[in-house]
Amino acid sequence: MRDYFFHEPEVPTLIEFPSRKDRENYTHRILQRLGISVDRYSILNIHQISIRAPVRFVHEEMLEWNGDSPYWPNHLATVESIDGDRRHIKIRFLGRLTQPISRWIRRPEFGILFRLQALRFQNNPDPDFDNARYFLYDCSGGYPIGIYFQYVRSPVAYQGEREETQLFFVVGFDFYGQQRWPAWASRMWEKVHNRVTANILNRFQKLCHAGFQEFTSDSEVAMAMAKGIKDRD
């Protein structure tokens, strides 16, 4: 709770738009690449963070995501099952507590926040869209998300982006298919989700920076050793 809900993230990640029309235009520019409709989502939030590491490196870090990842709040949202190719993922609320309860009451779905069912993966660079790679999921369960995707691409110069990789974290909220949710409930849920998402992305950014620095240091050492051997020979 301290690290993900109450902590103020160092880098704000939520993309703010001056008007609803600007938000809709930006949303459709991204989602038209994925070939899906967003008409049924009452809220669509887009977070963005810049990372000083190549797109391929960041994407491969995303592929390693599991419950032990240091940027994921596993105590609160426990990764209970994740298959080898990441196409079926199940997240349980307070899993260390609710999982034994679910076994005791013989209700396997007790405490399940949501299930992620893969719709489309782009693991190879897209030649038409800025070296982009992404994961796109359909979400169901108790947590009111209808769509979720992670999207990484190279920087776009005219937008003032400088870092090697731009990571987008996008969720489309579908409040159980009901557009009649009270406005205050939607705003509160959106605010909580935005805070948690920003902290996850800030932690992921630090992980990528440290990991890539270690990777390049190891590569430089290996190259220096290889050069030394060659010179000696």
N, C-alpha and C positions, 0 to 999 in steps of 0.2 A: 504493500500500500504506500509506503514511504517513497520507494524508488520509482513507481510508475504512476501513482495517482496524485501524490502531494508534491513531488519534486518538479520544479520549474525547469524545463529542458533548456539547455544552452542555446540551441539553434531552433527557432520557430520553423515548423515544417508545413503547417496548413497553408494552402494557397488561398489568399483572400482576393475577392473580386469586387470591383467597384459597383457592379450592378448584377442583378439576376441574369440579365441577358448575356453579359460577359461570361458569367459562370457557365451558362448553358452552351455558349459557343465553344469555350475551352473544353468542356466535357465532351462535346460531340466530336471535336477534332481528335481527341485521344481515342474515344471509343469506336469511331468509324474504322479504325485500323483493326479492331478486334471483331467486327462484324456482328455486334449484338445491339439490342435496343435497351435504352435506359428509361423508357417512358413510365415503367411501373414503380420506379424507385422514388420515394418522397424526398430522400436526402442522398446526395452523392458527394462525398468528401474526397478531395485530392490532396495528398501530402507529397512534398518533394524535398529531397536533401542532396547536396553535392558531395561527392566522394573522390578523394585523391588516389584513385587506383583505376586500372583499366576496366572496361565494361566486362570483359570475360572473367576477370578475377572476382569482381563483385557478384556476377551471376553464379559463379561456382561456389561462393560463400553462401549464397541463398539456397543452393542445392543441398548444402550440409545442414540446413535447419532441422532441429529436433528439440525435444524437451530439455536437453542439456545446454542448449545455446545460451551464452551469458547475457544476451539481449532480450530473452523471452521470459515473461513472468510466469514461469512454470508452476509456482506454488498456487497461483490464482487460476490460471487457465492451463491445466495439465494436458500435455500431449500424450494421449493414451494409446493411440495407434497411428502409425504412419508406415505405409508400405514402401518397398524399395524404390519405386519410381515416383513416389509422392503424389499418386493420383487419388488416393483415398486417405483422408486424414480425419481423425476424431479428437475433439477437444472437450475435456470435462472440467466443470467448475469445481475448484478445491478438490482435485482428484484424490489426494492422499486421505481425505476425509470421506468424500462421497463414493469413491469406488468400493470400499468395504461395505458401506451402507447398501449400495446397489446390489451387492452379492447377497447380503443378509435378507433384504426384502424381495430378492429375486426379480428385480426390475433393471435389466442391463442398461437401459437408456437413462436411468436416474442421474441427474447432474450434468447431462451432456449439454454443453453450450451450443455447439454447432458441428456439423459434418461438412467437410470440404470434398466436393466431387469435381475432379478436373474436367474442364471443358476443352482447353487448348493450351499447349505449351509451345513456345518458340525458343528452343535451346540453341539454335544456330543463328548467327547474326542475320538480320533482315536487311538485304541490300537496298531496299527502297525506303526504309525509315530509320535513318541515323544509327545503324548498327544495333538495332533494338533486339532485346530478348525479353520474354515475359512468361509468367504463369497466370492463367485465368481459371477461376474456380466458381462453381455454383455452390451456394451455402444454404444449408437448411438446419432446422433444429430450434432450440429455444432462443438463441441469439438472433436478433432481427436484422441479419445481413442477407441480402439476396445475391450479391455478387462481390467478389473480391479478387483483385489482381495486383501483382508486383510487376513493375515495368522498369527496365533499365535501358538507357540509350546514351549515345555520345552527346556532348554539349552542342547547343545551337547558338552560333556566334551572335546572331542579331538579337537574341534574347539576353545577351550579356552573361551567358554561362561560360565559366572558365574551367572548372574542374573536369577531369577526364570522364567521369560518370555522373549521370543524373538518375537518381532512383525515385520512382513514384510508387506510392502506396495508396491504392484506391479502393474505397468501399461504397457500395450502393445499398443504403438501408431500405429494407422492405419490412415495415412493421406488421409482420404476419399478414401481409397483403391488405392491410387496413390503412387507408389514407385518413381515417377519422381519428387517429390518435390525438390526444390533447397536445396543443402546441408546446406547453411547458414540459411535457414528458419527452417530446422529440428533442427540444433544445437541451435538456439536461443530459439525455443519452448521448447526444452529439458532442457535448462539451467533455464528458467523461472519456468518450472514445478518442477524441482528438488529443487529450492530454496523454493517454496511454500510448497512442500511436507515435506521438512526437518523441516520447522517451525511448520507445523501442528503436526508432530510426536513429536517434542520437547515439544510442549504445551500439547499434549496428555499424554506424559510421566509424566510431572509434575502433571497433573490432577490425574493420577493413583496413583502416590506416595502419594499425599495429601489425596486422598480418602481412600487408604488402611491404611494409618497411622491413620486416623480418625476412620475407621472401627475397627482396632485392639485395639485402645484406648477405644472405647465404649465397646468392648468385654471384655477387662480386667476389666473395671469398673463394668460391669454386673457380671462377675465371682467373683470379690471381694465382691460385695454386696450380691451375693448368698451365698458365703462362710461365710460372717458375719452373715447372717440370720440363716444359718445352725448351726454355732458355738453357737449363742445365744440360739437357741432352744435346 
